[in-house]
Amino acid sequence: MKYVTTSALVLSVALLSSACDPFERKKSLNPTFGNAVRHNMSVQIVNPDAGSKPTTPIEMDGTRAAKAYSDYSTGTIPETKADSVTGKK
């Protein structure tokens, strides 16, 4: 009986250790495994050079912006011109 228990224990250890081979696991993975994680990290990490280049001011007509905001806040839709290709509004 002791021989059967020892054999079962040795067999169990051998099977468990063969399933935990880290080199075999790396061979079976796709070469692109982990790219999504690395991409998400690179998108979310702060860029240390972000403020080093001067930005150009945005050119905008204040009167036109005020009218667009007023139209949006009141829910009015301004009249549109006909499309030059289809002729439809």
N, C-alpha and C positions, 0 to 999 in steps of 0.2 A: 504494500500500500504506500509506503514511503517513497518507493521508486516511481510510482505513478504520479504522486503529488509533486515530486521534484521535477519530473519530466514535463508536467503541465506548466509548472512555474517557469522553467527554462524556455519552453515553447512560447509562452505568453510574452516573456521579456524579449525574445528574438523577434516576434511579430511586431511588438510595439516599437522597438528600436528601428526596425526596417521602415516603418511608416513615418518616422521622424527624420529622415535623411534630408538635411537642408540643401545639399547640392543637387539632388534629384528634383526637388521642388522648384528650384530656380531654373532648371532646364525646361520644365514643362510650362512655365509662364510665357505669355506672349511678350515679345520685345517691347511693345508699347504699354505694358502694364504699369500703371501709376502716372501716366501722362495727364489724366484729368486732375488728379490731386496736385501735381506740380503746376499745372496751368492755373488752377484756382488760387494757389498760394501766390503765384507771381502777379495775378490780377489784384489781389487784396493787400499785398505788402506795399507800404508807403514808398514812393519814389524819392530818394534823397536828392535828386537833381531837379525836382519839380519847380522850385522857385528861382532857379538860377538864371533863366532866360527872361528878358523883359517881354511883357505881352503888349500887343497893340490894342488901342482902345477900339471899341465897337462903334462903328458909324451908324447912327440911328436918328431918324427924324422924330422929335418929341411930339409934335402935333399929331402925326400919323399914329404913334404909339398910344397917345391919349385917346384918340378916336377908336382904335381897336379895343382898348380896355373898356371904354364906355359901351361900345356895341356888345362886347362879351358880357358885361355886368347887367345890361338891360335885356339881353336876349334877342336883340334885333339883328337881322341878317341884312347886310348892305346889298344893294342891287349889283349883280355881276354882269360883265360884258359877255358877248357871245364868243365861243371858242373859235379861233381862227382856222382850225382844221376841220371840225365837224359842223360848225355853224350853230351848235346847240349851246344852251346856257348850262 
